[in-house]
Amino acid sequence: MAVVRSGDADIDFEVHGDGDALLLIMGVGTDKRGWTMQLPAFAQRYRTIAYDNRGVGRSSAPSPPYSTEQMADDALAVMEAAGIERAHVVGVSMGGAIAQHLALKSPERVRSLVLAVTWPGPSPWRARVRELQRRVATLGREDLVRLRVLLVFSPPFVNENPDLLEPIEATMMQTPLHGYLAHIDACETHDLRARLGEIRTPTLAIAAARDVLVPPELTKEIAARIPSAELVTLDTAHAVQLEAAGDFNKLILDFLARH
């Protein structure tokens, strides 16, 4: 593990494996352990860097507000600290929003781009989901975590994996409440609709057909706005890297191998 200072935050990161660089950017309220089902596969072929966004895990949680653009600066700080000039970049959910900024800020440093279950900008649906999460958060962090489990996993996954859900919820409970809320707010102020057409980096967009947190049409909109982006839809809910880990990993590794 290593730590780099980025603005007003200390960002914790880890490096696994050897080869071309691969940067992983996680979503709301989840630290680098959200990549547990990817790291062994990815690190066999790539020098894989996973880090904790500001507000979660071993990174510091400065006072809000946060923005996805600010968190893209955190990602660049991690790349600098790890000595990486150019990397494949994979972002899920909020991580995909951060990755959009990264590809626009420093296109020369992004070799390829995977944007999974993410969105281009605000929508009435997501605004309502944000409001609901903020209201539930007034009851406490545990209630917010229990709501988020229902938002990110499909009913079959919840019904069939109680032993897996328990450690996932325990990990989510370690995120400070103000970190959660800062992430949620950063997501809803994210808006790059007008600029996605500038991205020329080879891009794979992954939508989830059963996603209620980021409806698949929002990820499909990203694919439509980025020239030559590829689109794949998986039959899963939002936590695609966990629910469909095998398909998710194969899609990404096949894509990276071509770029």
Secondary structure, 3 states (H helix, E strand, C coil): CEEEEECCEEEEEEEECCCCEEEEECCCCCCHHHHCCCHHHHHCCCEEEEECCCCCCCCCCCCCCCCHHHHHHHHHHHHHHCCCCCEEEEEECHHHHHHHHHHHHCHHHEEEEEEECCCCCCCHHHHHHHHHHHHHHCCCHHHHHHHHHHHHCCHHHHHHCHHHHHHHHHHHCCCCHHHHHHHHHHHHHCCCCCCHHHCCCCEEEEEECCCCCCCHHHHHHHHHHCCCCEEEEECCCCCHHHHCHHHHHHHHHHHHHCC
